Every structure is written in structure tokens, then in C-alpha cells.
């Protein structure tokens, strides 16, 4: 509830003295945050702190705002693309901390890491703050020739050959204010570092909104190509027995939605687009770690509402699965990112990187 009120203030939906006071207080906290960012950028730009070049191709996929922009499905898609080009790939994720490789029941990794591990079983996934060290480990132990940085735009320590930034059309520029007043992780001017932009959730936004994003991106960085994408449903999976069905099964079903993601509105949209009768959508904060009591209570409520199933995202199911809750039909909806405009620009950028000499 507090998070929703906080977001409503950030997006200008709250008025009055209290909202104005909170905005003023939050704005004050942006100054030290901005000072840290500016100092970091100065140190790297002037070579006081040096970035490390590894002897393989490095592609970063990141964003400039907090929340669910669509980085993880794009990382998965990019990994599959590189595998099809006969490249040996490893993914370097920030995780929650520590410098641990992704292992079963490793609490130091986040749900995005678990999704990538589950969907890309032939790809090495390493989690930890020191991505230079993890990159070296992937090269040494797995013989990779391509590294993917998941959430890497702010990670200046490791040099990259391609910097892709995902822009969420539902909240493209975080109110153009830094954390905590807005949701910008760094100033918009830093988008000049990007080599390629991919606008996500384009099917959920108005054409005029997409055009305004193009205008802003062209103003900040006229050299980087811009692509458009959507989140496309792939299938649904039954938690109870692992069976897989087409997402069209949801049409006309009474569905209890459950999510703990950065952009729950996108999940709502997708379920309704698939024809589900969404009787309720229970939302938790991003990266919420479900416990047994919560899921038991949710199952009880879903039964009382005569729901046909509880539908969650794949990001949620990796946390729920470990609770071994099989007393009700819980299904996860898997989505993939699909480039709908500018696919040739996307492919050209990848091919250009793969043709580079690693010593450049």
C-alpha cells in the first residue's frame, strides 16, 4: 500500500500539502545521489578508475530506470541468438550480492538469475558484483567467447562492445527525475553511452507516446538506432505436473492473477489480451520472496472466488516452486521479447560486434 502511494506521488497523481512535502523531501535526497554518479562518471572518463577489457565479445543489456523494462527476456533472447551463431555464451548478472556462481538453492541470486538458468540450461550464468572476476572465471572454466551483462548499463568497470538500453514505453524516463524523487538510475544525458535502444511494451502504449520516446532519444543520442518490441506470450506451465499448454487456454477462464514484478500493469494487460476473466490481481513488490502462509492464503481466496486457476509470471514461479504448493491449479505464463520494428538494425548491431577484433 505504501509503495502504491509512493508511486502515485512520483507520477503526479497525488496533490495537497503532504504530497508536496514528500516530493520536496525526496528531491533533496537526489542531490547526494547525483553527486555520487557525477563523481563516478568523472573518474572513469578521465581514467582515474579504469575499465577492464576482457579478451571476448561483451554485450550489455540494461536500462536507465528502475522497474520491469524487459531486460531479462531480452537477455534470454540475445543468448539464444548468439547460440544460433555457434557462440559459447555466459551471462553475468549482478544478483543480490556476493560473488557466487548460480547454484541450486543459492539465496544470493535473484529471481531473474533463476529464470535464466531455468530457460538456458546450456548457458553459464554467474551472479555477483565483481563481473570482471566472474567474466574471467567464465572464460577460464567454460571457454566462452561471448559475455552478456544482465543489467549492465551502470556497470562501467567492464568494457563492452555493444551497449543496449531497454526503454519501457509505459514509463520511459522515470519522470525525468533521479531516484528517489523519480525512477531514473542516472541522468538522461548518460544515454549518450548507448549503442542501441529497444523500446519495450510497444503494443501497450499509444502511438503518440512511442513517437515522443523517439523524439527524446534522438535528442539525447542521435547516433543510436531505435527498435520496438513487445512481450509475446509463449505458453503456460502447470506447477503441479509441469505440463505445458498454449496461452489460449486462459480465454474465458476465471483467473486470479499473482505477481511480484516491476511492471504488474503489463501482466494485467497480457492476461486480459489473452481473454482471461481476471477476477483479481494480487500484487507484491518487485523481487518479493513468497512464503508458505502467503500462498496458502492466496489459494484459499482464489477458491472462495471460484477461480479456475492462479496465474503467475515465470519470475514468480521460480520462488513459489520451492514451497511445493500443489493443492490448487497454479500456472505460470512464459513470455518472450519480440522485436517488431527495426529487427534489421538489431541484427546488424550483433553481427558488427561479432566481426570485431577482440583487441579493439
N, C-alpha and C positions, 0 to 999 in steps of 0.2 A: 504494500500500500504506500509506504514512504517513497519507494522507488518511482511509482507511477506519479506521485505528487511532484517529486523532484524533476522528472522528465517533462511534466506539464508546465513547470516553471521555465525550464530551458527552452521549450518550444513556444513560449509566449501565450500559453493557454490559461495562465493564472494572472489575475490582476489584484490590485489592492496593496496596502501598506506592507503586509507580511511578505508577499511575493517580491515586492520591490526591495525589501530589506535583505531577503535571501539572495536575490540577484546581485546586490551590491557587495555582500559578503563573499559570494563565490567569485566575483570579478577580482576582488583583492587577492585571492589565492592564485589567480592566473599569473601574477607578476613574478613571484619566485620560480614558478614552473617555467615561464618563458625565459627567465634569466639562465636557468639550467640548460635549456635547449640551445639558446644562443651561444653559451659558453662551449657546449659540446660541439656545435657546428663549427665554431671558430677554431677550436683545437684540431679538428680533423682537416678542415680546409687549409690550414696553414702548416700542416704536417707535424704539429707538436705531438699529436696522437696519430699513429699510423694505422692504416687499414692493411690487412693481410691478404695477399694474393695466393690462392691455392692452385695447384697445377691441374685443375679440372675446370669444366664449364660450371658456372654458378648462376642460377636464375632465382631471383627473389620475387615472391608474391606477397603483397602486403596491402595496407590501407592507410588512410590518414585520419580516420575516425574510429571511435570505439563502437562496439556492437557488431551484429552479424551482417557483414557486407557480402559474404560469399567466397571468402579466401579458401577455406578448406576444400569445397568441391572443385575449385579451380586448381588447387594443388594436386588433387587426385587426377583430374583430367590431364594436367600437364605431365604428370608422372606416366600415365598411360600412353600419352603421345610420344614421350621420349623412349619408352619401352618398345613401341612400334617401330621406332627408328633404330632399334638394336643398341640402345644406350643402357649402360648399367647405372641405375639411379639410387640415390639415397636422399631422404628428406630430413632436414634439420629443423626441429621445432623448438620453440622456446620453452614450452611446457610450463609448469608452475614453479620451476626452480630445480636446483640440484644439477648434476651433470651425468645423469644416468641414462643408459640405453633403455629402450622401451621393452619392459618385461611384463609378463602376466602378473596382475595384482600389484603393479608398481604405483603407489599413491602419488608419486612425484610428477606423473604425467597427466595431462588434461584429457578431456573427452575428445578433442579434435585429434590428438595423437592416437587414441584408441580406435577412432573411426578409420584413420589412415592405415593403421596396422591391420584392421579387420578387412578392409577393402582391397589393400595392396599387399598381399602376402608375400610377393616376390621382391618387395622393395624394403630396403633397410630404413627404419625410422628411428632416429636418435633425438632424445629430448634433453635440453639443458641450456643454461645461459651461455656457456662458452661454446659457441658454434664453430669457432675456428678449431678448437680441440676435437670436437665431435666430427667435423669435416675431415680432419686428418685421420681420425680413427676409421671413418667410413672408407677412406681411400686405402688405408693400410690393411684393414681387415676384410673389406668386402670388394676391393678393387674397382670402385665406382669411377665413372668418368663424367658424371653429372651430379651436381648437388642442387637440391631445391630448398630454398629458405621459406618455410611457412611462417607468415607474419614477420617478414624480414625488412620492410621499408625503413624502419627506425634502427636497424642493426647495422651501424656503419663500420663495425670492426672488421667485417669480412667483405672484401671487394666482390662485386658481382658483374656479370657480363650483360645481364638483362634485368631491369627493374620494372616489374609490372605492378601497377596500383589499381586495386578494385574500388570503384566508386559506387556506393549504394544509391540508386535513384530515389529511394524512399527517404533518405536523409543524407544527401550527398556531401555536404560540407559542414556538418555539425553546428549549424547556426553561425558559422564563421567565427567561433569563439573557442579559445583553448579550454581544456579541462582545468577546473571543474565547472566553469561557467557554461561551457558548451561541451561538445564531444570531439573536438579536434585534438589529435595527439601531438601535432606540431603545426606551425603556421602554414597557411595555404601556399605561400611563396616557395616552400620546400618541395612542392610538386614539380619544380623545375628539374629535380633529380630523376624523375620518372622517365622511362623509355617508351612505355606503352600504358594506356588506360583501358580498363574494361568496366563499362557501366553495367551493374547488375540489377535484377528485378525490373527490367525494362517493360515487361508485359503488365506490371502492376502500377505503372506511372503514366501520367498524361503525356502526350506528345510535346506539349509546350514545356513541361518540366525537363524532358530529355534535351530539348533544344537549348534550354537555359544552362544545362550542365555542359553541353558542348561549348557554349559561349564562354563560360567561366574557365574551362580547361584550356581553350585556345588562347585566352588572355594570359593565363599563368604560364603555360608551356605550349607554345605553338608548334614545337618540333615533334612532340609525341603523338603517334596515331591513336585514334579512339575507336574502340569496338563496343558493341552492345551484346548483352547476354540475358538469358532467362534461366530460372531454376525449373528444370523439367522433371516431373515425376517418372521414376523408373519402375518400381514395384513396391509391394507391401510384403512384409515378412511377419509371420505369426511367431510370437515369442515362445509359445507353448511347444511347438513341434518343429519350428524352423521352416515350415512350408512357405512357399512364395507364390503370390498371385499378382495379377495385373492390378494397377491402381484403380481401374474402373469398377472394381468390386465395391468401392466406397459409395458409389452412386445410389442415393435413396436410403442409405443406412443411417440409423441414429448413432451419431458419433460423439464421443466425449474426447475432446482434444486435450492433450497434456504436453507442455513444452517448457524448457528452461534454456532458451536461446536468446541471442542478442536482438533478434527481429521477429517476435512472435506474430506480428501482423501479417508477415509474409506467409507463415504457416497457415494462419486462418484463411488467407486468400486462396492458397493452394487447395486446401480441403474443400472449400466452397466451389472452386472451379471444377473439382472432380465430382461435384454433385452430392457431396455428403450433407446430411441434415445435422449441422453442428449444434447440438443441444447445449453444450457448454465447452469453454476453452479455459482450462486452469493453467495459469502462467506463473512460473517461478523465475527468479533472477538468473541471468546467464551463468552457466557452469554450476548450477545448483546440484548438490550431491544428495540424491534421494535416499531416504531411509525407509525401513520396512513399514513403520507405522503410517507414514505419509501415503505410501502406495496402497496399504490396506484400507485406509480411509477413502482414498480416491476410488478404489474398486467398489467399496460399499456405496458411495454416492452414485457411481455410474450405474450400478444395479438398480438403485432406487429411481433413477431417471429412465429406466428401461433402455439403456444404451445397448446397441449391438456390439460395440467394441470401444476400447480406449485406443486412440491413435496417437503415437508419439513420433518425434523425429528420430533419425538414426543417432543423432548426438545424445538424445535422452536414453535410447535403448541400451547403449553400452554401460550406462550406470545402473539401469533398472535390472538388466540381465543378471548381475551378480547377486541380486536379492532373491533369485529363484522364486519369483511370484508367478504361479501358473494357475491361479484359481479363477481367472477371468480372461477373456479374449483381449490380449494386449498386442497390438501390431505396430510396427514401425514403418514409416514411409521413407523410402530412399529416393533422393533426388540427385540429379547431376546438372552441372552447368553446361549450357549450350550457347555457343556464340551464334547470334542471329544476324549480326551485321558486322562487316569488317573481318570475316574469317581469313581472307587472304592476307590482311595486314598482320594478323596474329601468327599465321603460319610463316610468313616472310621473316618476322622477328625471330622466331625459333630457329629457322634454317640459317639465318645470318649468324646467330650465336654459335651454332654447331659447326659452322665453317671457319670460325675464328681460330687463330693460333692461340693456345692457352697462355702463351707468354706475353700476349699483348696487354 
